[in-house]
Amino acid sequence: MYNSSDLRKGLKIEIDNQPWAVTEFDFCKPGKGQALYRCKLKNMITGTTMDKTYRASDKIGKPVLEERECIYSYEDGESFIFSDDKTYEEIYVKSEILGNNVNFLIENAECKILLFNDDPIDVTLPIFIEKVIKETEPGVKGDTATNVVKPATLENGYEIQVPLFVNEGDLVKIDTRTGAYVERVSKA
């Protein structure tokens, strides 16, 4: 159990058997009475948010969260299967949990899976991945305007914005947190 004085941004707490993350935190000490801790909370499973105020004497539940290092293996149509590095146990993750990260999965990539009561609730991918450009318009020679981008489609159908000099078949580095192009990678 946490005390209300333990509250801070980023802390994960449990309310009604659901894990919540503190996204904003404010301490208020009125002239009379006890201190108040105002929090904005985000449900780690559904993504819903709520405001909650705690008094100094309140006790707050501590969720049973576990983070595991896993390797992405394959997709079976309904779920994405990850393999635990140490136990070789398979963890099935639904596409709703992955969200947009589905576009950045690469076989044998090391990922971190956050489990709540042994159920996956979040997957953290490597920060950068490399993918091949499947389709894009050819760049025009001599067009040297800075920061000009064009749409490009990756092998899996995901579309990103790339500089004019990137062509079909080029290997590019992508930031999985934003889904944005980082740089062109030379093939060794």
Buried (B, 14 or more C-beta within 10 A) or exposed (E): EBEBEEBEEEBBBBBEEBBBBBEEBEEEEEEEEEBBBBBBBBBBEEEEEEEBEBEBEBEBBBBEBEEBEBBBBEBEEEBBBBBBEEEEEEBEBEEEBBEEBBBBBBEEBBBBBBBBEEEBBBBBBEEBBEBEBBEBEEBEEEEEEEEEEBEBBBEEEBEBEBBBEBBEEBBBEBEBEEBEBBEBBEEE
